[in-house]
Structures are given as C-alpha cells and as structure tokens.
Amino acid sequence: MHAYSEGVEDEPVLKDWMLKRNCSVSPRQFFFFYASLCVVSLLVGLTVVLWGAWLVLPFTGLDLLAVGVAFVIYARHAVDYEYIRLCEHRLVIERVSADRVSLFEFNPRWVRVEPGATPRDRITLHSAGQSVMIGQHLAWHRRAQFASELRTWLRRCA
C-alpha cells in the first residue's frame, strides 16, 4: 500500500521504480534466528550456572538484550524504500524510513536530475526551488545508471 497524493491513481503511469534494501532474511526467519540464539545462549548460561559460576547468567542476559536492541533497530529499517512513480503530469516520490512516510511531488517537465559528485553520493532532484535526494537504497555503482534512466524517462514528458 502506498500513500499517494490525490489524483495520482487516476493518471496513467509511464514508469515506476521501487528502490529498496536488499534484505535476504524475512522477518519470520529473523525472529527464529534470534529465538534460537536466545535458547542456545541461555542453555549454555544455565549449564555454566549448574557448574557454580552463577555470574555468567546476568551477562548472558545483558548480551541477549544488546543483540535484541540491535536487531530491533535493524528491523525498523529493513523494509525502508523509495517508490518513484512517473506520470505524464507529475513525478511522485514516496520515501518510507522506519515509521515515517515522506511524499514529494514535482512537475516532470521542470525536474533537473543531478548525480552526486562521486559515485557514492545520492542523486538529487531539483525543481521549483525544492530539492530531494533519492537513491539511498541503490548500490552506489548503479546510481549514475539510474540517474541516466530517470533523465531519459523525464524527457518523454516534455
């Protein structure tokens, strides 16, 4: 589901791009990995407690808590994306980062596409005094190629 502005659904789409992170592990797999890590760590910790080293168990708990916090931070951004939709009279950019959704809309005839100064820099779109950086989830070596493709499609709207 996308948070488009009014009227975008009615307009025919010339081209759209979904730029998202490359996550090789599903949320369910991620959960089962963390659960198995907890079970194994707690079994090892409890075994050591039975041998008389009870201080190991609190540190095992702290370790699992730290890993859990890191996993939550990672998981919040695992489904981030940029959805770029080009219609005849508008270019719509929807950016989702954690729980924030940002929506930008431009007239495609006025958009200027600037690749970054270096290949690792993101692409900047300029129009009517507004600038938006895109391509955060693109591999850095594909950004110039994407900028060129976007320019080509924007020319078709002119």
Phi and psi in radians as a Rosetta constraint file:
Dihedral C 1 N 2 CA 2 C 2 CIRCULARHARMONIC -2.078 0.35
Dihedral N 2 CA 2 C 2 N 3 CIRCULARHARMONIC 2.603 0.35
Dihedral C 2 N 3 CA 3 C 3 CIRCULARHARMONIC -1.680 0.35
Dihedral N 3 CA 3 C 3 N 4 CIRCULARHARMONIC 1.271 0.35
Dihedral C 3 N 4 CA 4 C 4 CIRCULARHARMONIC -1.375 0.35
Dihedral N 4 CA 4 C 4 N 5 CIRCULARHARMONIC 2.748 0.35
Dihedral C 4 N 5 CA 5 C 5 CIRCULARHARMONIC -1.364 0.35
Dihedral N 5 CA 5 C 5 N 6 CIRCULARHARMONIC 2.919 0.35
Dihedral C 5 N 6 CA 6 C 6 CIRCULARHARMONIC -1.008 0.35
Dihedral N 6 CA 6 C 6 N 7 CIRCULARHARMONIC 2.394 0.35
Dihedral C 6 N 7 CA 7 C 7 CIRCULARHARMONIC 1.518 0.35
Dihedral N 7 CA 7 C 7 N 8 CIRCULARHARMONIC -0.200 0.35
Dihedral C 7 N 8 CA 8 C 8 CIRCULARHARMONIC -1.199 0.35
Dihedral N 8 CA 8 C 8 N 9 CIRCULARHARMONIC -0.621 0.35
Dihedral C 8 N 9 CA 9 C 9 CIRCULARHARMONIC -1.126 0.35
Dihedral N 9 CA 9 C 9 N 10 CIRCULARHARMONIC -0.483 0.35
Dihedral C 9 N 10 CA 10 C 10 CIRCULARHARMONIC -1.377 0.35
Dihedral N 10 CA 10 C 10 N 11 CIRCULARHARMONIC -0.413 0.35
Dihedral C 10 N 11 CA 11 C 11 CIRCULARHARMONIC -1.500 0.35
Dihedral N 11 CA 11 C 11 N 12 CIRCULARHARMONIC 2.404 0.35
Dihedral C 11 N 12 CA 12 C 12 CIRCULARHARMONIC -1.162 0.35
Dihedral N 12 CA 12 C 12 N 13 CIRCULARHARMONIC 2.454 0.35
Dihedral C 12 N 13 CA 13 C 13 CIRCULARHARMONIC -1.576 0.35
Dihedral N 13 CA 13 C 13 N 14 CIRCULARHARMONIC 2.193 0.35
Dihedral C 13 N 14 CA 14 C 14 CIRCULARHARMONIC -1.404 0.35
Dihedral N 14 CA 14 C 14 N 15 CIRCULARHARMONIC -0.747 0.35
Dihedral C 14 N 15 CA 15 C 15 CIRCULARHARMONIC -2.824 0.35
Dihedral N 15 CA 15 C 15 N 16 CIRCULARHARMONIC 2.533 0.35
Dihedral C 15 N 16 CA 16 C 16 CIRCULARHARMONIC -2.412 0.35
Dihedral N 16 CA 16 C 16 N 17 CIRCULARHARMONIC 2.671 0.35
Dihedral C 16 N 17 CA 17 C 17 CIRCULARHARMONIC -2.310 0.35
Dihedral N 17 CA 17 C 17 N 18 CIRCULARHARMONIC 2.408 0.35
Dihedral C 17 N 18 CA 18 C 18 CIRCULARHARMONIC -1.998 0.35
Dihedral N 18 CA 18 C 18 N 19 CIRCULARHARMONIC 1.958 0.35
Dihedral C 18 N 19 CA 19 C 19 CIRCULARHARMONIC -1.865 0.35
Dihedral N 19 CA 19 C 19 N 20 CIRCULARHARMONIC 1.949 0.35
Dihedral C 19 N 20 CA 20 C 20 CIRCULARHARMONIC -2.426 0.35
Dihedral N 20 CA 20 C 20 N 21 CIRCULARHARMONIC 2.916 0.35
Dihedral C 20 N 21 CA 21 C 21 CIRCULARHARMONIC -1.147 0.35
Dihedral N 21 CA 21 C 21 N 22 CIRCULARHARMONIC 2.669 0.35
Dihedral C 21 N 22 CA 22 C 22 CIRCULARHARMONIC -1.648 0.35
Dihedral N 22 CA 22 C 22 N 23 CIRCULARHARMONIC 1.610 0.35
Dihedral C 22 N 23 CA 23 C 23 CIRCULARHARMONIC -1.806 0.35
Dihedral N 23 CA 23 C 23 N 24 CIRCULARHARMONIC 2.006 0.35
Dihedral C 23 N 24 CA 24 C 24 CIRCULARHARMONIC -1.513 0.35
Dihedral N 24 CA 24 C 24 N 25 CIRCULARHARMONIC -0.137 0.35
Dihedral C 24 N 25 CA 25 C 25 CIRCULARHARMONIC -2.056 0.35
Dihedral N 25 CA 25 C 25 N 26 CIRCULARHARMONIC 2.261 0.35
Dihedral C 25 N 26 CA 26 C 26 CIRCULARHARMONIC -1.292 0.35
Dihedral N 26 CA 26 C 26 N 27 CIRCULARHARMONIC 2.800 0.35
Dihedral C 26 N 27 CA 27 C 27 CIRCULARHARMONIC -1.002 0.35
Dihedral N 27 CA 27 C 27 N 28 CIRCULARHARMONIC -0.643 0.35
Dihedral C 27 N 28 CA 28 C 28 CIRCULARHARMONIC -1.145 0.35
Dihedral N 28 CA 28 C 28 N 29 CIRCULARHARMONIC -0.772 0.35
Dihedral C 28 N 29 CA 29 C 29 CIRCULARHARMONIC -1.104 0.35
Dihedral N 29 CA 29 C 29 N 30 CIRCULARHARMONIC -0.677 0.35
Dihedral C 29 N 30 CA 30 C 30 CIRCULARHARMONIC -1.085 0.35
Dihedral N 30 CA 30 C 30 N 31 CIRCULARHARMONIC -0.775 0.35
Dihedral C 30 N 31 CA 31 C 31 CIRCULARHARMONIC -1.074 0.35
Dihedral N 31 CA 31 C 31 N 32 CIRCULARHARMONIC -0.815 0.35
Dihedral C 31 N 32 CA 32 C 32 CIRCULARHARMONIC -1.141 0.35
Dihedral N 32 CA 32 C 32 N 33 CIRCULARHARMONIC -0.589 0.35
Dihedral C 32 N 33 CA 33 C 33 CIRCULARHARMONIC -1.111 0.35
Dihedral N 33 CA 33 C 33 N 34 CIRCULARHARMONIC -0.812 0.35
Dihedral C 33 N 34 CA 34 C 34 CIRCULARHARMONIC -1.147 0.35
Dihedral N 34 CA 34 C 34 N 35 CIRCULARHARMONIC -0.709 0.35
Dihedral C 34 N 35 CA 35 C 35 CIRCULARHARMONIC -1.086 0.35
Dihedral N 35 CA 35 C 35 N 36 CIRCULARHARMONIC -0.749 0.35
Dihedral C 35 N 36 CA 36 C 36 CIRCULARHARMONIC -1.167 0.35
Dihedral N 36 CA 36 C 36 N 37 CIRCULARHARMONIC -0.630 0.35
Dihedral C 36 N 37 CA 37 C 37 CIRCULARHARMONIC -1.086 0.35
Dihedral N 37 CA 37 C 37 N 38 CIRCULARHARMONIC -0.737 0.35
Dihedral C 37 N 38 CA 38 C 38 CIRCULARHARMONIC -1.109 0.35
Dihedral N 38 CA 38 C 38 N 39 CIRCULARHARMONIC -0.795 0.35
Dihedral C 38 N 39 CA 39 C 39 CIRCULARHARMONIC -1.079 0.35
Dihedral N 39 CA 39 C 39 N 40 CIRCULARHARMONIC -0.848 0.35
Dihedral C 39 N 40 CA 40 C 40 CIRCULARHARMONIC -1.118 0.35
Dihedral N 40 CA 40 C 40 N 41 CIRCULARHARMONIC -0.784 0.35
Dihedral C 40 N 41 CA 41 C 41 CIRCULARHARMONIC -1.106 0.35
Dihedral N 41 CA 41 C 41 N 42 CIRCULARHARMONIC -0.746 0.35
Dihedral C 41 N 42 CA 42 C 42 CIRCULARHARMONIC -1.191 0.35
Dihedral N 42 CA 42 C 42 N 43 CIRCULARHARMONIC -0.622 0.35
Dihedral C 42 N 43 CA 43 C 43 CIRCULARHARMONIC -1.115 0.35
Dihedral N 43 CA 43 C 43 N 44 CIRCULARHARMONIC -0.760 0.35
Dihedral C 43 N 44 CA 44 C 44 CIRCULARHARMONIC -1.121 0.35
Dihedral N 44 CA 44 C 44 N 45 CIRCULARHARMONIC -0.783 0.35
Dihedral C 44 N 45 CA 45 C 45 CIRCULARHARMONIC -1.073 0.35
Dihedral N 45 CA 45 C 45 N 46 CIRCULARHARMONIC -0.768 0.35
Dihedral C 45 N 46 CA 46 C 46 CIRCULARHARMONIC -1.161 0.35
Dihedral N 46 CA 46 C 46 N 47 CIRCULARHARMONIC -0.620 0.35
Dihedral C 46 N 47 CA 47 C 47 CIRCULARHARMONIC -1.101 0.35
Dihedral N 47 CA 47 C 47 N 48 CIRCULARHARMONIC -0.749 0.35
Dihedral C 47 N 48 CA 48 C 48 CIRCULARHARMONIC -1.188 0.35
Dihedral N 48 CA 48 C 48 N 49 CIRCULARHARMONIC -0.612 0.35
Dihedral C 48 N 49 CA 49 C 49 CIRCULARHARMONIC -1.096 0.35
Dihedral N 49 CA 49 C 49 N 50 CIRCULARHARMONIC -0.717 0.35
Dihedral C 49 N 50 CA 50 C 50 CIRCULARHARMONIC -1.111 0.35
Dihedral N 50 CA 50 C 50 N 51 CIRCULARHARMONIC -0.443 0.35
Dihedral C 50 N 51 CA 51 C 51 CIRCULARHARMONIC -1.436 0.35
Dihedral N 51 CA 51 C 51 N 52 CIRCULARHARMONIC -0.089 0.35
Dihedral C 51 N 52 CA 52 C 52 CIRCULARHARMONIC 1.887 0.35
Dihedral N 52 CA 52 C 52 N 53 CIRCULARHARMONIC -0.015 0.35
Dihedral C 52 N 53 CA 53 C 53 CIRCULARHARMONIC -1.746 0.35
Dihedral N 53 CA 53 C 53 N 54 CIRCULARHARMONIC 1.324 0.35
Dihedral C 53 N 54 CA 54 C 54 CIRCULARHARMONIC -1.207 0.35
Dihedral N 54 CA 54 C 54 N 55 CIRCULARHARMONIC -0.361 0.35
Dihedral C 54 N 55 CA 55 C 55 CIRCULARHARMONIC -1.223 0.35
Dihedral N 55 CA 55 C 55 N 56 CIRCULARHARMONIC -0.228 0.35
Dihedral C 55 N 56 CA 56 C 56 CIRCULARHARMONIC -1.201 0.35
Dihedral N 56 CA 56 C 56 N 57 CIRCULARHARMONIC -0.619 0.35
Dihedral C 56 N 57 CA 57 C 57 CIRCULARHARMONIC -1.110 0.35
Dihedral N 57 CA 57 C 57 N 58 CIRCULARHARMONIC -0.775 0.35
Dihedral C 57 N 58 CA 58 C 58 CIRCULARHARMONIC -1.079 0.35
Dihedral N 58 CA 58 C 58 N 59 CIRCULARHARMONIC -0.643 0.35
Dihedral C 58 N 59 CA 59 C 59 CIRCULARHARMONIC -1.243 0.35
Dihedral N 59 CA 59 C 59 N 60 CIRCULARHARMONIC -0.563 0.35
Dihedral C 59 N 60 CA 60 C 60 CIRCULARHARMONIC -1.099 0.35
Dihedral N 60 CA 60 C 60 N 61 CIRCULARHARMONIC -0.749 0.35
Dihedral C 60 N 61 CA 61 C 61 CIRCULARHARMONIC -1.088 0.35
Dihedral N 61 CA 61 C 61 N 62 CIRCULARHARMONIC -0.748 0.35
Dihedral C 61 N 62 CA 62 C 62 CIRCULARHARMONIC -1.113 0.35
Dihedral N 62 CA 62 C 62 N 63 CIRCULARHARMONIC -0.703 0.35
Dihedral C 62 N 63 CA 63 C 63 CIRCULARHARMONIC -1.087 0.35
Dihedral N 63 CA 63 C 63 N 64 CIRCULARHARMONIC -0.801 0.35
Dihedral C 63 N 64 CA 64 C 64 CIRCULARHARMONIC -1.158 0.35
Dihedral N 64 CA 64 C 64 N 65 CIRCULARHARMONIC -0.617 0.35
Dihedral C 64 N 65 CA 65 C 65 CIRCULARHARMONIC -1.126 0.35
Dihedral N 65 CA 65 C 65 N 66 CIRCULARHARMONIC -0.788 0.35
Dihedral C 65 N 66 CA 66 C 66 CIRCULARHARMONIC -1.097 0.35
Dihedral N 66 CA 66 C 66 N 67 CIRCULARHARMONIC -0.772 0.35
Dihedral C 66 N 67 CA 67 C 67 CIRCULARHARMONIC -1.136 0.35
Dihedral N 67 CA 67 C 67 N 68 CIRCULARHARMONIC -0.693 0.35
Dihedral C 67 N 68 CA 68 C 68 CIRCULARHARMONIC -1.090 0.35
Dihedral N 68 CA 68 C 68 N 69 CIRCULARHARMONIC -0.743 0.35
Dihedral C 68 N 69 CA 69 C 69 CIRCULARHARMONIC -1.105 0.35
Dihedral N 69 CA 69 C 69 N 70 CIRCULARHARMONIC -0.760 0.35
Dihedral C 69 N 70 CA 70 C 70 CIRCULARHARMONIC -1.082 0.35
Dihedral N 70 CA 70 C 70 N 71 CIRCULARHARMONIC -0.702 0.35
Dihedral C 70 N 71 CA 71 C 71 CIRCULARHARMONIC -1.146 0.35
Dihedral N 71 CA 71 C 71 N 72 CIRCULARHARMONIC -0.675 0.35
Dihedral C 71 N 72 CA 72 C 72 CIRCULARHARMONIC -1.135 0.35
Dihedral N 72 CA 72 C 72 N 73 CIRCULARHARMONIC -0.750 0.35
Dihedral C 72 N 73 CA 73 C 73 CIRCULARHARMONIC -1.077 0.35
Dihedral N 73 CA 73 C 73 N 74 CIRCULARHARMONIC -0.769 0.35
Dihedral C 73 N 74 CA 74 C 74 CIRCULARHARMONIC -1.092 0.35
Dihedral N 74 CA 74 C 74 N 75 CIRCULARHARMONIC -0.810 0.35
Dihedral C 74 N 75 CA 75 C 75 CIRCULARHARMONIC -1.122 0.35
Dihedral N 75 CA 75 C 75 N 76 CIRCULARHARMONIC -0.556 0.35
Dihedral C 75 N 76 CA 76 C 76 CIRCULARHARMONIC -1.082 0.35
Dihedral N 76 CA 76 C 76 N 77 CIRCULARHARMONIC -0.529 0.35
Dihedral C 76 N 77 CA 77 C 77 CIRCULARHARMONIC -1.857 0.35
Dihedral N 77 CA 77 C 77 N 78 CIRCULARHARMONIC 0.054 0.35
Dihedral C 77 N 78 CA 78 C 78 CIRCULARHARMONIC -1.159 0.35
Dihedral N 78 CA 78 C 78 N 79 CIRCULARHARMONIC -0.458 0.35
Dihedral C 78 N 79 CA 79 C 79 CIRCULARHARMONIC -1.904 0.35
Dihedral N 79 CA 79 C 79 N 80 CIRCULARHARMONIC 0.324 0.35
Dihedral C 79 N 80 CA 80 C 80 CIRCULARHARMONIC -1.097 0.35
Dihedral N 80 CA 80 C 80 N 81 CIRCULARHARMONIC 2.601 0.35
Dihedral C 80 N 81 CA 81 C 81 CIRCULARHARMONIC -2.788 0.35
Dihedral N 81 CA 81 C 81 N 82 CIRCULARHARMONIC 2.897 0.35
Dihedral C 81 N 82 CA 82 C 82 CIRCULARHARMONIC -2.177 0.35
Dihedral N 82 CA 82 C 82 N 83 CIRCULARHARMONIC 2.166 0.35
Dihedral C 82 N 83 CA 83 C 83 CIRCULARHARMONIC -1.973 0.35
Dihedral N 83 CA 83 C 83 N 84 CIRCULARHARMONIC 2.060 0.35
Dihedral C 83 N 84 CA 84 C 84 CIRCULARHARMONIC -1.966 0.35
Dihedral N 84 CA 84 C 84 N 85 CIRCULARHARMONIC 2.163 0.35
Dihedral C 84 N 85 CA 85 C 85 CIRCULARHARMONIC -2.197 0.35
Dihedral N 85 CA 85 C 85 N 86 CIRCULARHARMONIC 2.110 0.35
Dihedral C 85 N 86 CA 86 C 86 CIRCULARHARMONIC -1.843 0.35
Dihedral N 86 CA 86 C 86 N 87 CIRCULARHARMONIC 2.090 0.35
Dihedral C 86 N 87 CA 87 C 87 CIRCULARHARMONIC -1.978 0.35
Dihedral N 87 CA 87 C 87 N 88 CIRCULARHARMONIC 3.060 0.35
Dihedral C 87 N 88 CA 88 C 88 CIRCULARHARMONIC -1.098 0.35
Dihedral N 88 CA 88 C 88 N 89 CIRCULARHARMONIC -0.624 0.35
Dihedral C 88 N 89 CA 89 C 89 CIRCULARHARMONIC -2.028 0.35
Dihedral N 89 CA 89 C 89 N 90 CIRCULARHARMONIC 0.111 0.35
Dihedral C 89 N 90 CA 90 C 90 CIRCULARHARMONIC -2.775 0.35
Dihedral N 90 CA 90 C 90 N 91 CIRCULARHARMONIC 2.609 0.35
Dihedral C 90 N 91 CA 91 C 91 CIRCULARHARMONIC -2.043 0.35
Dihedral N 91 CA 91 C 91 N 92 CIRCULARHARMONIC 2.077 0.35
Dihedral C 91 N 92 CA 92 C 92 CIRCULARHARMONIC -1.974 0.35
Dihedral N 92 CA 92 C 92 N 93 CIRCULARHARMONIC 2.273 0.35
Dihedral C 92 N 93 CA 93 C 93 CIRCULARHARMONIC -2.090 0.35
Dihedral N 93 CA 93 C 93 N 94 CIRCULARHARMONIC 2.101 0.35
Dihedral C 93 N 94 CA 94 C 94 CIRCULARHARMONIC -1.946 0.35
Dihedral N 94 CA 94 C 94 N 95 CIRCULARHARMONIC 2.127 0.35
Dihedral C 94 N 95 CA 95 C 95 CIRCULARHARMONIC -2.045 0.35
Dihedral N 95 CA 95 C 95 N 96 CIRCULARHARMONIC 2.196 0.35
Dihedral C 95 N 96 CA 96 C 96 CIRCULARHARMONIC -2.028 0.35
Dihedral N 96 CA 96 C 96 N 97 CIRCULARHARMONIC 2.142 0.35
Dihedral C 96 N 97 CA 97 C 97 CIRCULARHARMONIC -2.350 0.35
Dihedral N 97 CA 97 C 97 N 98 CIRCULARHARMONIC 1.956 0.35
Dihedral C 97 N 98 CA 98 C 98 CIRCULARHARMONIC 1.015 0.35
Dihedral N 98 CA 98 C 98 N 99 CIRCULARHARMONIC -1.982 0.35
Dihedral C 98 N 99 CA 99 C 99 CIRCULARHARMONIC -1.885 0.35
Dihedral N 99 CA 99 C 99 N 100 CIRCULARHARMONIC 0.192 0.35
Dihedral C 99 N 100 CA 100 C 100 CIRCULARHARMONIC -1.777 0.35
Dihedral N 100 CA 100 C 100 N 101 CIRCULARHARMONIC 2.337 0.35
Dihedral C 100 N 101 CA 101 C 101 CIRCULARHARMONIC -2.025 0.35
Dihedral N 101 CA 101 C 101 N 102 CIRCULARHARMONIC 2.174 0.35
Dihedral C 101 N 102 CA 102 C 102 CIRCULARHARMONIC -2.022 0.35
Dihedral N 102 CA 102 C 102 N 103 CIRCULARHARMONIC 2.392 0.35
Dihedral C 102 N 103 CA 103 C 103 CIRCULARHARMONIC -2.200 0.35
Dihedral N 103 CA 103 C 103 N 104 CIRCULARHARMONIC 2.224 0.35
Dihedral C 103 N 104 CA 104 C 104 CIRCULARHARMONIC -2.167 0.35
Dihedral N 104 CA 104 C 104 N 105 CIRCULARHARMONIC 2.468 0.35
Dihedral C 104 N 105 CA 105 C 105 CIRCULARHARMONIC -2.354 0.35
Dihedral N 105 CA 105 C 105 N 106 CIRCULARHARMONIC 2.317 0.35
Dihedral C 105 N 106 CA 106 C 106 CIRCULARHARMONIC -2.297 0.35
Dihedral N 106 CA 106 C 106 N 107 CIRCULARHARMONIC 2.751 0.35
Dihedral C 106 N 107 CA 107 C 107 CIRCULARHARMONIC -1.421 0.35
Dihedral N 107 CA 107 C 107 N 108 CIRCULARHARMONIC 2.105 0.35
Dihedral C 107 N 108 CA 108 C 108 CIRCULARHARMONIC -1.117 0.35
Dihedral N 108 CA 108 C 108 N 109 CIRCULARHARMONIC -0.357 0.35
Dihedral C 108 N 109 CA 109 C 109 CIRCULARHARMONIC -1.286 0.35
Dihedral N 109 CA 109 C 109 N 110 CIRCULARHARMONIC -0.342 0.35
Dihedral C 109 N 110 CA 110 C 110 CIRCULARHARMONIC -1.878 0.35
Dihedral N 110 CA 110 C 110 N 111 CIRCULARHARMONIC 0.023 0.35
Dihedral C 110 N 111 CA 111 C 111 CIRCULARHARMONIC -1.421 0.35
Dihedral N 111 CA 111 C 111 N 112 CIRCULARHARMONIC 2.304 0.35
Dihedral C 111 N 112 CA 112 C 112 CIRCULARHARMONIC -1.931 0.35
Dihedral N 112 CA 112 C 112 N 113 CIRCULARHARMONIC 2.219 0.35
Dihedral C 112 N 113 CA 113 C 113 CIRCULARHARMONIC -1.767 0.35
Dihedral N 113 CA 113 C 113 N 114 CIRCULARHARMONIC 2.161 0.35
Dihedral C 113 N 114 CA 114 C 114 CIRCULARHARMONIC -2.153 0.35
Dihedral N 114 CA 114 C 114 N 115 CIRCULARHARMONIC 1.980 0.35
Dihedral C 114 N 115 CA 115 C 115 CIRCULARHARMONIC -1.174 0.35
Dihedral N 115 CA 115 C 115 N 116 CIRCULARHARMONIC 2.778 0.35
Dihedral C 115 N 116 CA 116 C 116 CIRCULARHARMONIC -1.123 0.35
Dihedral N 116 CA 116 C 116 N 117 CIRCULARHARMONIC 2.885 0.35
Dihedral C 116 N 117 CA 117 C 117 CIRCULARHARMONIC -1.125 0.35
Dihedral N 117 CA 117 C 117 N 118 CIRCULARHARMONIC -0.564 0.35
Dihedral C 117 N 118 CA 118 C 118 CIRCULARHARMONIC -2.113 0.35
Dihedral N 118 CA 118 C 118 N 119 CIRCULARHARMONIC 2.816 0.35
Dihedral C 118 N 119 CA 119 C 119 CIRCULARHARMONIC -1.035 0.35
Dihedral N 119 CA 119 C 119 N 120 CIRCULARHARMONIC -0.439 0.35
Dihedral C 119 N 120 CA 120 C 120 CIRCULARHARMONIC -1.411 0.35
Dihedral N 120 CA 120 C 120 N 121 CIRCULARHARMONIC -0.263 0.35
Dihedral C 120 N 121 CA 121 C 121 CIRCULARHARMONIC -1.318 0.35
Dihedral N 121 CA 121 C 121 N 122 CIRCULARHARMONIC 2.615 0.35
Dihedral C 121 N 122 CA 122 C 122 CIRCULARHARMONIC -1.326 0.35
Dihedral N 122 CA 122 C 122 N 123 CIRCULARHARMONIC 2.895 0.35
Dihedral C 122 N 123 CA 123 C 123 CIRCULARHARMONIC -1.453 0.35
Dihedral N 123 CA 123 C 123 N 124 CIRCULARHARMONIC 2.426 0.35
Dihedral C 123 N 124 CA 124 C 124 CIRCULARHARMONIC -1.991 0.35
Dihedral N 124 CA 124 C 124 N 125 CIRCULARHARMONIC 2.307 0.35
Dihedral C 124 N 125 CA 125 C 125 CIRCULARHARMONIC -1.846 0.35
Dihedral N 125 CA 125 C 125 N 126 CIRCULARHARMONIC 2.259 0.35
Dihedral C 125 N 126 CA 126 C 126 CIRCULARHARMONIC -2.064 0.35
Dihedral N 126 CA 126 C 126 N 127 CIRCULARHARMONIC 2.409 0.35
Dihedral C 126 N 127 CA 127 C 127 CIRCULARHARMONIC -2.910 0.35
Dihedral N 127 CA 127 C 127 N 128 CIRCULARHARMONIC 2.263 0.35
Dihedral C 127 N 128 CA 128 C 128 CIRCULARHARMONIC 0.858 0.35
Dihedral N 128 CA 128 C 128 N 129 CIRCULARHARMONIC 0.786 0.35
Dihedral C 128 N 129 CA 129 C 129 CIRCULARHARMONIC 1.364 0.35
Dihedral N 129 CA 129 C 129 N 130 CIRCULARHARMONIC 0.056 0.35
Dihedral C 129 N 130 CA 130 C 130 CIRCULARHARMONIC -1.963 0.35
Dihedral N 130 CA 130 C 130 N 131 CIRCULARHARMONIC 2.472 0.35
Dihedral C 130 N 131 CA 131 C 131 CIRCULARHARMONIC -2.234 0.35
Dihedral N 131 CA 131 C 131 N 132 CIRCULARHARMONIC 2.466 0.35
Dihedral C 131 N 132 CA 132 C 132 CIRCULARHARMONIC -2.386 0.35
Dihedral N 132 CA 132 C 132 N 133 CIRCULARHARMONIC 2.323 0.35
Dihedral C 132 N 133 CA 133 C 133 CIRCULARHARMONIC -1.672 0.35
Dihedral N 133 CA 133 C 133 N 134 CIRCULARHARMONIC 2.301 0.35
Dihedral C 133 N 134 CA 134 C 134 CIRCULARHARMONIC -2.251 0.35
Dihedral N 134 CA 134 C 134 N 135 CIRCULARHARMONIC 2.961 0.35
Dihedral C 134 N 135 CA 135 C 135 CIRCULARHARMONIC 1.634 0.35
Dihedral N 135 CA 135 C 135 N 136 CIRCULARHARMONIC 0.285 0.35
Dihedral C 135 N 136 CA 136 C 136 CIRCULARHARMONIC -1.039 0.35
Dihedral N 136 CA 136 C 136 N 137 CIRCULARHARMONIC -0.611 0.35
Dihedral C 136 N 137 CA 137 C 137 CIRCULARHARMONIC -1.688 0.35
Dihedral N 137 CA 137 C 137 N 138 CIRCULARHARMONIC 0.059 0.35
Dihedral C 137 N 138 CA 138 C 138 CIRCULARHARMONIC -1.447 0.35
Dihedral N 138 CA 138 C 138 N 139 CIRCULARHARMONIC 2.515 0.35
Dihedral C 138 N 139 CA 139 C 139 CIRCULARHARMONIC -1.066 0.35
Dihedral N 139 CA 139 C 139 N 140 CIRCULARHARMONIC 2.436 0.35
Dihedral C 139 N 140 CA 140 C 140 CIRCULARHARMONIC -1.029 0.35
Dihedral N 140 CA 140 C 140 N 141 CIRCULARHARMONIC -0.547 0.35
Dihedral C 140 N 141 CA 141 C 141 CIRCULARHARMONIC -1.345 0.35
Dihedral N 141 CA 141 C 141 N 142 CIRCULARHARMONIC -0.114 0.35
Dihedral C 141 N 142 CA 142 C 142 CIRCULARHARMONIC -1.832 0.35
Dihedral N 142 CA 142 C 142 N 143 CIRCULARHARMONIC -0.060 0.35
Dihedral C 142 N 143 CA 143 C 143 CIRCULARHARMONIC -1.159 0.35
Dihedral N 143 CA 143 C 143 N 144 CIRCULARHARMONIC -0.748 0.35
Dihedral C 143 N 144 CA 144 C 144 CIRCULARHARMONIC -1.132 0.35
Dihedral N 144 CA 144 C 144 N 145 CIRCULARHARMONIC -0.682 0.35
Dihedral C 144 N 145 CA 145 C 145 CIRCULARHARMONIC -1.098 0.35
Dihedral N 145 CA 145 C 145 N 146 CIRCULARHARMONIC -0.761 0.35
Dihedral C 145 N 146 CA 146 C 146 CIRCULARHARMONIC -1.151 0.35
Dihedral N 146 CA 146 C 146 N 147 CIRCULARHARMONIC -0.721 0.35
Dihedral C 146 N 147 CA 147 C 147 CIRCULARHARMONIC -1.034 0.35
Dihedral N 147 CA 147 C 147 N 148 CIRCULARHARMONIC -0.722 0.35
Dihedral C 147 N 148 CA 148 C 148 CIRCULARHARMONIC -1.145 0.35
Dihedral N 148 CA 148 C 148 N 149 CIRCULARHARMONIC -0.749 0.35
Dihedral C 148 N 149 CA 149 C 149 CIRCULARHARMONIC -1.117 0.35
Dihedral N 149 CA 149 C 149 N 150 CIRCULARHARMONIC -0.733 0.35
Dihedral C 149 N 150 CA 150 C 150 CIRCULARHARMONIC -1.107 0.35
Dihedral N 150 CA 150 C 150 N 151 CIRCULARHARMONIC -0.747 0.35
Dihedral C 150 N 151 CA 151 C 151 CIRCULARHARMONIC -1.018 0.35
Dihedral N 151 CA 151 C 151 N 152 CIRCULARHARMONIC -0.777 0.35
Dihedral C 151 N 152 CA 152 C 152 CIRCULARHARMONIC -1.034 0.35
Dihedral N 152 CA 152 C 152 N 153 CIRCULARHARMONIC -0.791 0.35
Dihedral C 152 N 153 CA 153 C 153 CIRCULARHARMONIC -1.217 0.35
Dihedral N 153 CA 153 C 153 N 154 CIRCULARHARMONIC -0.613 0.35
Dihedral C 153 N 154 CA 154 C 154 CIRCULARHARMONIC -1.156 0.35
Dihedral N 154 CA 154 C 154 N 155 CIRCULARHARMONIC -0.599 0.35
Dihedral C 154 N 155 CA 155 C 155 CIRCULARHARMONIC -1.087 0.35
Dihedral N 155 CA 155 C 155 N 156 CIRCULARHARMONIC -0.512 0.35
Dihedral C 155 N 156 CA 156 C 156 CIRCULARHARMONIC -1.194 0.35
Dihedral N 156 CA 156 C 156 N 157 CIRCULARHARMONIC -0.332 0.35
Dihedral C 156 N 157 CA 157 C 157 CIRCULARHARMONIC -1.509 0.35
Dihedral N 157 CA 157 C 157 N 158 CIRCULARHARMONIC -0.242 0.35
